[in-house]
Amino acid sequence: MTRVGTFLAGRTRRRVLALSGRRGIDLSRVDRLPQRLTWPLQRDGLDVLARLGELRDREPVHLLTSFLGLKVWLVTGPGEARSVLADQTAFSNDIRPLVRANGSAAEGDIGGLGFTDPPEHTSLRHLLTPQFTMRRLERLRPVVARIVEHHLDQMASRGPVVDLVPEFAFPVPFHVICELLGLPDDDRETFRDMSAARFDVSHGGRGTFGAVSQSRRFLMEATRRQRSHPGDGLIGDIIRDQGDAISDLDLAGLADGVFTGGLETSANMLALGTAILLEHPDDFRSLTERPERVEPIVEELLRYVSVVQIAFPRFARHDLTLAGHRIAAGDVVICHLAGANRSADAPPGRDGYDASRAAAPHLAFGHGFHRCVGAELARLELRTAYPALARRFPDLRLAVPPDALAFRSLSIVFGIESLPVRLEGGLSGG
């Protein structure tokens, strides 16, 4: 396979490269982002800020700010977001010129599906798609069920009060992804910290891209070890299929995207979804009493939580008009998935969690050719884990008052730090 970055040329890349060279832009060296840029990542508990909803209703495409000489547009309208996310002609995802001022590629370079454009993106995604077919996922179903039951057993042995985040929400997707990739799981806590850090913008680009480099190095070594002895998972399958046609860097980038994309998002969905279900005990009970309710409940949780708050940034390839606004070539366009999923165009009261309504399309997994390749694996995990949790612990309840829960304040992937629960009996807060 051609080296990452070889395909990408054209007006947008030249313009951004020239801009980064002239202004010395390198996001990996930025240690703090201004509040005017990060406020859309804040929430009021589980809800997006009222300010964001007001902005969406008034101006679904809004000039958020200028940062390092780049205009940053925020898209909160669902129709406008779908339009941007599906358009591979007008927008580019290639952020690499702004990560290294000279735009060079080197070991540890950020890459992978999220930050590449066709045809490079098409070639890379083609390698992953066979790993996520329904046939492959059916083979994973008993593996997921076994992992879920194992960690429920672990929780039961450590009760009656446990923290659901480290005991269940994190280890379930962690071990599923390890099985999928064919990786050992020795460095669980180390990799957990890396995964969370790459989505946390509290320390600007320096912290985020530093975490990317750490996890990439970890997976680079894992990939190199499998060159001579391919494992049973995704990494080994691609090595057997592609051989030397794919570089260690490109393969590590794919593995890194699968690992971190499937770990942090699923872990926080499991934790946050459980917190919501404990506030809606009828839905929690129905997971075991009415199996047909599992799918709509999971879809409503995905829509409401919108754990991935914003999509990968897009860069305008050329001057264009979006919702009446002139977007210049090189401008940054950010689609706010959580905001678009709480649309005023939806049925009344749609902003709140309500699984009794008919499921509506949502953007929890993105949209278009960059839509999350592991969406169905995530659904499989959630549809397995929530009912199993309800069956094992039908009297599960929060062990602290709801207002004592601490959510992440500035993270692209919304999350919760801790979820203390009482497995059976007792009173909330006891």
TIVO-353675 format. One line per 10 residues: number of its first residue (from 0); their letters; for each residue x, y, z of C-alpha. Coordinates in Angstrom, 2 decimals. Example, Ala and Ser with C-alpha at 12.3 -4.5 7.8 and 13.67 -1.06 7.14 Angstrom:
# residues 2
0> AS> 12.30/-4.50/7.80; 13.67/-1.06/7.14
# end
This chain:
# residues 430
0> MTRVGTFLAG> 0.00/0.00/0.00; 1.20/3.50/-0.76; 2.51/5.38/2.27; 0.01/7.48/4.27; -0.24/10.93/2.77; 1.01/10.05/-0.72; -2.36/10.43/-2.38; -3.27/13.75/-0.91; -2.60/16.82/-2.99; -4.72/19.58/-4.41
10> RTRRRVLALS> -5.86/23.00/-3.48; -6.96/22.42/0.12; -3.78/20.67/1.19; -1.58/23.28/-0.53; -3.56/26.12/1.03; -3.42/24.66/4.55; 0.24/23.77/4.16; 1.01/27.29/3.03; -1.01/28.71/5.92; 0.70/26.46/8.46
20> GRRGIDLSRV> 4.11/27.29/7.04; 3.44/31.01/7.05; 1.93/31.15/10.51; 3.83/28.25/12.09; 0.62/26.42/12.99; 1.20/23.14/14.80; -1.75/21.99/16.90; 0.41/19.41/18.64; 2.27/22.27/20.35; -0.83/24.12/21.57
30> DRLPQRLTWP> -1.21/23.53/25.32; -4.48/25.39/25.87; -7.52/26.04/23.72; -9.62/29.20/24.22; -13.02/28.92/25.88; -14.66/30.46/22.82; -13.60/27.33/20.93; -14.28/24.65/23.56; -17.58/25.75/25.14; -19.67/23.50/22.79
40> LQRDGLDVLA> -18.05/20.48/24.51; -19.50/21.47/27.88; -22.75/19.97/29.12; -25.35/20.51/31.77; -25.29/17.06/33.30; -26.17/14.78/30.39; -27.82/17.53/28.37; -26.10/19.81/25.91; -26.01/23.44/26.98; -29.19/25.43/26.41
50> RLGELRDREP> -26.95/27.94/24.63; -26.17/25.33/21.99; -29.83/24.56/21.38; -30.66/28.25/21.06; -27.83/28.65/18.58; -29.03/25.66/16.55; -32.57/27.02/16.36; -31.38/30.49/15.40; -28.35/29.76/13.22; -27.65/26.08/12.43
60> VHLLTSFLGL> -24.37/27.08/10.77; -22.50/29.58/12.92; -19.09/31.24/12.79; -17.78/30.04/16.14; -14.43/31.82/16.24; -11.12/32.38/14.50; -8.22/30.36/15.86; -4.60/30.53/14.71; -5.76/32.37/11.60; -8.40/29.77/10.72
70> KVWLVTGPGE> -12.13/30.49/10.73; -14.01/27.79/12.65; -17.66/27.14/11.79; -20.00/25.17/14.07; -22.80/23.14/12.46; -25.65/22.12/14.78; -28.54/21.68/12.34; -29.22/17.99/11.54; -29.79/18.55/7.84; -26.77/20.78/7.50
80> ARSVLADQTA> -24.62/18.31/9.46; -25.65/15.40/7.24; -24.87/17.49/4.17; -21.36/18.32/5.37; -20.57/14.80/6.63; -21.65/13.18/3.36; -19.75/15.60/1.09; -16.31/14.27/0.15; -16.00/16.71/-2.75; -16.29/20.04/-0.90
90> FSNDIRPLVR> -14.56/19.03/2.34; -11.31/17.36/3.39; -10.56/15.55/6.67; -6.78/15.84/6.41; -5.63/17.60/9.58; -1.99/16.52/9.30; -0.63/19.80/7.92; -1.79/21.43/11.16; -0.19/18.80/13.39; 3.30/19.28/12.05
100> ANGSAAEGDI> 4.08/22.70/10.65; 6.00/21.28/7.68; 3.31/18.72/6.94; 5.84/15.91/6.93; 4.98/12.33/7.73; 7.01/10.43/10.26; 6.68/7.52/12.63; 3.89/8.33/15.04; 2.24/10.65/12.50; -1.48/11.03/13.08
110> GGLGFTDPPE> -3.40/9.25/10.37; -5.96/6.50/10.11; -9.45/6.68/8.69; -10.67/9.78/10.50; -7.98/12.09/9.16; -7.67/10.86/5.58; -9.55/11.47/2.35; -10.39/9.27/-0.64; -8.76/7.51/-2.35; -6.42/6.84/0.61
120> HTSLRHLLTP> -9.36/6.59/2.99; -11.14/4.22/0.60; -8.10/1.92/0.45; -7.68/1.85/4.24; -11.38/1.35/4.96; -11.49/-1.47/2.42; -9.05/-3.36/4.66; -11.28/-2.94/7.72; -14.75/-3.49/6.28; -14.46/-7.30/6.00
130> QFTMRRLERL> -13.67/-7.42/9.73; -17.04/-5.86/10.59; -19.46/-7.79/8.40; -22.51/-9.25/10.11; -21.04/-12.72/9.53; -17.86/-11.79/11.41; -19.86/-10.10/14.16; -21.97/-13.23/14.64; -18.75/-15.07/15.37; -17.99/-12.45/18.02
140> RPVVARIVEH> -21.43/-12.66/19.65; -20.59/-15.56/22.01; -17.24/-13.94/22.78; -18.96/-10.71/23.80; -21.49/-12.62/25.92; -18.70/-14.55/27.66; -16.75/-11.35/28.41; -19.88/-9.64/29.77; -20.72/-12.57/32.07; -17.14/-12.78/33.32
150> HLDQMASRGP> -17.15/-9.17/34.43; -20.59/-9.49/35.99; -19.16/-12.35/38.04; -16.25/-10.11/39.05; -18.66/-7.35/40.11; -20.75/-9.76/42.15; -17.67/-10.94/44.03; -16.69/-7.36/44.91; -20.11/-5.98/45.90; -22.37/-4.88/47.35
160> VVDLVPEFAF> -21.11/-1.43/46.18; -18.82/-1.17/43.16; -17.73/1.45/40.65; -19.28/0.38/37.37; -16.71/2.26/35.26; -13.54/0.24/36.06; -15.40/-2.95/36.96; -17.67/-3.28/33.91; -18.00/-0.37/31.50; -14.29/-0.21/30.62
170> PVPFHVICEL> -13.14/-3.86/30.73; -16.00/-5.21/28.56; -15.16/-3.23/25.40; -11.45/-3.43/26.22; -11.44/-7.22/26.11; -13.75/-7.31/23.08; -11.36/-5.06/21.14; -8.37/-7.11/22.28; -10.11/-10.23/20.94; -10.97/-8.45/17.69
180> LGLPDDDRET> -7.43/-7.21/17.09; -5.69/-10.28/18.46; -3.85/-8.30/21.15; -2.84/-9.32/24.67; -4.50/-7.24/27.38; -1.60/-6.91/29.81; -1.46/-3.10/29.78; -5.10/-2.40/30.55; -4.71/0.58/32.85; -1.95/2.15/30.75
190> FRDMSAARFD> -3.99/1.93/27.60; -7.10/3.15/29.35; -5.31/6.37/30.31; -4.02/6.82/26.76; -7.48/6.36/25.30; -9.19/8.91/27.53; -6.38/11.46/27.15; -6.58/11.64/23.37; -10.15/12.97/23.48; -9.58/15.39/26.36
200> VSHGGRGTFG> -8.88/18.94/25.12; -8.22/20.38/28.59; -4.52/20.54/27.71; -4.96/21.57/24.11; -3.45/19.75/21.17; -0.27/18.93/23.09; -2.08/16.48/25.37; -4.30/15.01/22.66; -1.62/14.41/20.05; 0.85/13.28/22.70
210> AVSQSRRFLM> -1.60/10.55/23.71; -2.04/9.60/20.05; 1.72/9.17/19.68; 1.92/7.00/22.81; -0.84/4.64/21.76; 0.50/4.50/18.19; 3.95/3.45/19.44; 2.33/0.73/21.58; 0.43/-0.66/18.61; 3.42/-0.26/16.27
220> EATRRQRSHP> 5.34/-2.69/18.44; 2.39/-5.08/18.53; 2.17/-4.94/14.74; 5.89/-5.60/14.29; 5.71/-8.63/16.57; 2.92/-10.10/14.45; 4.81/-9.68/11.17; 6.60/-12.99/11.72; 3.84/-14.65/13.75; 0.43/-13.24/12.72
230> GDGLIGDIIR> -2.22/-13.59/15.41; -5.82/-14.73/15.10; -7.34/-11.24/15.05; -7.69/-8.30/12.72; -3.97/-7.41/12.68; -2.96/-10.95/11.77; -5.70/-11.24/9.13; -4.56/-8.07/7.37; -0.90/-9.13/7.51; -1.76/-12.51/5.98
240> DQGDAISDLD> -3.87/-10.85/3.30; -1.67/-7.83/2.46; 1.83/-8.87/3.49; 4.40/-6.14/2.85; 1.89/-4.17/0.77; 0.79/-2.47/4.00; 3.34/-0.71/6.17; 3.63/-1.11/9.92; 2.65/2.55/10.27; -0.54/2.20/8.24
250> LAGLADGVFT> -1.53/-1.03/9.98; -0.80/0.43/13.41; -2.93/3.42/12.44; -5.85/1.15/11.58; -5.43/-0.84/14.79; -5.15/2.37/16.79; -8.35/3.73/15.28; -10.24/0.51/16.02; -8.86/0.26/19.54; -9.41/3.81/20.73
260> GGLETSANML> -12.55/4.41/18.68; -14.15/1.24/19.97; -12.90/1.43/23.55; -13.53/4.91/24.91; -16.84/5.38/23.11; -18.32/2.02/24.10; -17.04/2.27/27.68; -18.72/5.63/28.20; -21.89/4.49/26.48; -22.10/1.53/28.86
270> ALGTAILLEH> -21.59/3.72/31.91; -23.73/6.69/30.87; -26.46/4.46/29.47; -26.62/2.56/32.75; -26.91/5.82/34.69; -29.86/6.83/32.53; -31.54/3.44/32.79; -31.32/3.57/36.59; -33.31/6.80/36.42; -35.88/4.96/34.26
280> PDDFRSLTER> -36.44/1.67/36.13; -39.30/0.59/33.87; -36.96/0.60/30.89; -34.26/-1.16/32.92; -36.68/-3.95/33.89; -38.04/-4.24/30.35; -34.59/-5.21/29.07; -35.18/-8.66/30.52; -38.97/-8.81/30.63; -39.54/-7.59/27.07
290> PERVEPIVEE> -36.59/-8.48/24.81; -38.14/-6.60/21.89; -37.51/-3.38/23.82; -33.73/-3.81/23.84; -33.13/-2.40/20.37; -35.23/0.79/20.67; -33.84/1.47/24.14; -30.27/1.16/22.87; -31.00/3.43/19.90; -32.56/6.07/22.15
300> LLRYVSVVQI> -29.58/5.91/24.49; -27.22/6.33/21.54; -29.15/9.35/20.30; -29.57/10.99/23.66; -26.05/10.46/25.01; -24.32/11.18/21.66; -21.10/10.16/23.32; -18.99/11.40/20.38; -19.90/15.06/20.70; -18.36/16.40/17.49
310> AFPRFARHDL> -17.27/14.82/14.24; -13.74/14.97/12.85; -13.15/18.53/11.61; -13.67/19.20/7.92; -11.65/21.67/5.86; -13.34/23.42/2.96; -11.60/22.51/-0.28; -12.94/25.57/-2.08; -15.19/28.56/-1.47; -18.77/27.44/-0.94
320> TLAGHRIAAG> -22.10/28.48/0.56; -23.61/26.58/3.49; -26.97/27.60/4.96; -26.51/31.07/3.52; -22.96/31.53/4.87; -19.90/31.92/2.69; -17.31/29.34/3.73; -13.84/30.10/2.36; -11.35/27.50/1.16; -9.37/26.29/4.17
330> DVVICHLAGA> -12.03/27.19/6.75; -12.69/24.59/9.45; -16.21/23.16/9.72; -17.15/21.20/12.85; -20.41/19.24/13.01; -21.82/18.99/16.53; -23.38/15.52/16.59; -24.92/15.87/20.06; -26.51/19.17/19.09; -27.86/17.81/15.80
340> NRSADAPPGR> -29.31/14.79/17.62; -31.34/17.15/19.80; -33.08/18.87/16.97; -36.00/21.25/17.12; -37.19/19.57/13.91; -37.77/16.34/15.83; -41.02/15.50/17.68; -41.86/17.64/20.73; -39.71/16.85/23.74; -37.20/14.93/21.66
350> DGYDASRAAA> -34.32/16.52/23.56; -35.06/14.34/26.58; -34.56/10.59/26.88; -37.75/8.72/25.98; -37.48/5.21/24.57; -41.24/4.90/24.15; -41.18/6.95/20.96; -40.53/5.40/17.58; -36.80/5.36/16.84; -35.64/8.26/14.70
360> PHLAFGHGFH> -32.45/8.41/12.61; -29.52/9.82/14.56; -25.90/10.82/14.04; -24.38/9.01/17.03; -22.08/7.10/14.65; -21.59/9.98/12.26; -22.79/9.93/8.67; -21.49/9.37/5.17; -18.25/7.69/4.14; -16.61/8.49/7.50
370> RCVGAELARL> -19.42/6.86/9.49; -18.02/4.67/12.27; -16.95/1.35/10.76; -17.52/-0.37/14.12; -21.09/0.84/14.63; -22.63/-2.62/14.55; -20.02/-4.00/16.95; -20.89/-1.21/19.38; -24.58/-2.05/19.07; -23.81/-5.72/19.68
380> ELRTAYPALA> -21.94/-4.87/22.88; -24.69/-2.60/24.21; -27.52/-4.97/23.30; -25.66/-7.74/25.10; -24.38/-5.85/28.15; -27.46/-3.88/29.27; -29.87/-6.87/29.42; -27.21/-9.04/31.08; -26.68/-6.35/33.72; -30.43/-6.11/34.35
390> RRFPDLRLAV> -30.79/-9.90/34.61; -27.92/-10.28/37.04; -28.72/-7.25/39.21; -32.44/-6.42/38.88; -32.23/-4.21/41.99; -29.21/-2.24/40.74; -29.26/1.39/41.86; -26.98/4.36/42.24; -24.92/4.34/45.44; -24.61/8.13/45.40
400> PPDALAFRSL> -27.08/10.95/44.70; -27.39/11.67/40.95; -26.02/15.19/41.40; -22.80/13.72/42.85; -21.84/12.12/39.53; -18.82/13.77/37.87; -18.86/14.08/34.08; -15.94/14.98/31.88; -15.95/18.69/31.25; -13.94/19.15/28.03
410> SIVFGIESLP> -13.79/15.95/26.04; -14.70/15.20/22.45; -15.95/11.85/23.73; -18.34/12.66/26.56; -17.81/10.54/29.62; -18.21/9.95/33.31; -15.36/9.53/35.77; -17.05/7.16/38.19; -20.42/5.42/38.60; -20.80/3.92/42.11
420> VRLEGGLSGG> -23.69/1.47/42.17; -25.27/-0.79/44.78; -25.81/-4.22/43.32; -28.79/-5.18/45.47; -30.81/-3.73/48.32; -30.02/-0.53/50.20; -30.98/3.04/49.44; -29.48/5.40/46.87; -26.76/7.42/48.52; -26.20/4.78/51.20
# end
